[in-house]
């Protein structure tokens, strides 16, 4: 009498196969956050700063004016929080418009 043995294979598939947007969101969510800061200067007009903020970010007129005023009165204003590469891109873009913007790790 011959006894047979069956071997079974189990292949584990990642949960988000076929859903690249989910994987991208999960990776982005794991990147450390960076703050993008607008600094006051004595060179740019209030209007130029406000328009530049609206041009480069998704902030509306009211929020852009609020951030501009905060930088003017307190020396610095938080524009947004994002991951490092995007924060550095914002710094370059604002600098190209003549504004003083820096980024730093949040926390």
C-alpha positions as CSV (number, residue, x, y, z in Angstrom):
1,X,0.0,0.0,0.0
2,X,1.3,3.4,-1.0
3,X,0.6,6.4,1.1
4,X,0.5,9.7,-0.8
5,X,1.2,13.1,0.6
6,X,-0.1,16.3,-0.9
7,X,2.0,19.5,-0.5
8,X,0.1,22.8,-0.6
9,X,1.6,26.1,-1.4
10,X,0.2,29.4,-0.1
11,X,1.2,32.5,-1.8
12,X,0.7,35.7,0.0
13,X,-0.2,38.7,-2.1
14,X,0.1,42.3,-0.8
15,X,-3.3,43.7,0.1
16,X,-3.0,46.7,-2.2
17,X,-2.0,44.9,-5.4
18,X,-3.7,46.7,-8.3
19,X,-4.3,49.8,-6.2
20,X,-1.2,52.0,-6.7
21,X,-2.9,55.1,-5.4
22,X,-3.5,53.4,-2.0
23,X,0.2,52.3,-1.8
24,X,1.4,55.8,-2.8
25,X,-0.9,57.4,-0.1
26,X,0.4,55.0,2.5
27,X,4.0,55.7,1.6
28,X,3.4,59.5,1.7
29,X,1.7,59.2,5.0
30,X,4.8,57.7,6.5
31,X,7.2,60.5,5.4
32,X,8.1,62.8,8.2
33,X,6.2,66.1,8.0
34,X,8.0,69.4,7.3
35,X,6.7,72.9,8.0
36,X,6.9,75.6,5.3
37,X,7.4,79.0,6.9
38,X,7.0,82.5,5.4
39,X,9.3,85.1,6.9
40,X,8.7,88.8,7.0
41,X,10.9,91.1,4.9
42,X,11.0,94.8,4.2
43,X,11.2,94.4,0.4
44,X,8.0,92.8,-0.8
45,X,4.6,94.4,-0.8
46,X,1.7,92.9,1.0
47,X,-0.1,92.4,-2.3
48,X,2.9,90.6,-3.9
49,X,3.2,88.2,-0.9
50,X,-0.5,87.5,-0.8
51,X,-0.7,86.8,-4.6
52,X,2.4,84.6,-4.4
53,X,0.9,82.5,-1.7
54,X,-2.3,82.1,-3.7
55,X,-0.4,81.2,-6.8
56,X,1.8,78.5,-5.3
57,X,-0.6,77.0,-2.7
58,X,-4.2,76.1,-2.5
59,X,-4.9,78.8,0.1
60,X,-7.7,81.2,-0.8
61,X,-7.5,85.0,-0.6
62,X,-8.6,85.3,3.0
63,X,-6.1,82.6,4.2
64,X,-3.3,84.1,2.1
65,X,-3.9,87.5,3.6
66,X,-4.1,86.1,7.1
67,X,-0.7,84.3,6.6
68,X,0.9,87.5,5.1
69,X,-0.4,89.6,8.0
70,X,0.9,87.1,10.5
71,X,4.4,87.1,9.0
72,X,4.3,90.9,8.9
73,X,3.3,91.2,12.6
74,X,5.1,88.2,14.1
75,X,8.1,87.8,11.8
76,X,7.0,84.3,10.6
77,X,3.9,82.4,9.5
78,X,3.2,78.8,8.9
79,X,2.1,78.3,5.3
80,X,1.6,74.5,5.2
81,X,2.9,71.2,6.3
82,X,4.0,68.5,3.8
83,X,6.8,66.0,3.2
84,X,10.4,67.2,2.8
85,X,10.8,67.1,-1.0
86,X,7.6,69.1,-1.5
87,X,8.6,71.5,1.2
88,X,11.9,72.1,-0.4
89,X,10.2,72.6,-3.8
90,X,7.9,75.3,-2.2
91,X,11.0,77.0,-0.8
92,X,12.6,77.2,-4.3
93,X,9.3,78.4,-5.8
94,X,8.8,81.2,-3.3
95,X,12.5,82.2,-3.5
96,X,12.1,82.5,-7.2
97,X,9.4,85.1,-6.6
98,X,11.6,87.0,-4.2
99,X,10.1,85.8,-0.9
100,X,11.9,84.5,2.1
101,X,10.5,81.0,2.9
102,X,12.2,78.2,4.8
103,X,11.3,74.6,5.8
104,X,12.0,72.6,8.9
105,X,11.0,69.3,10.4
106,X,7.7,69.5,12.3
107,X,7.9,68.8,16.0
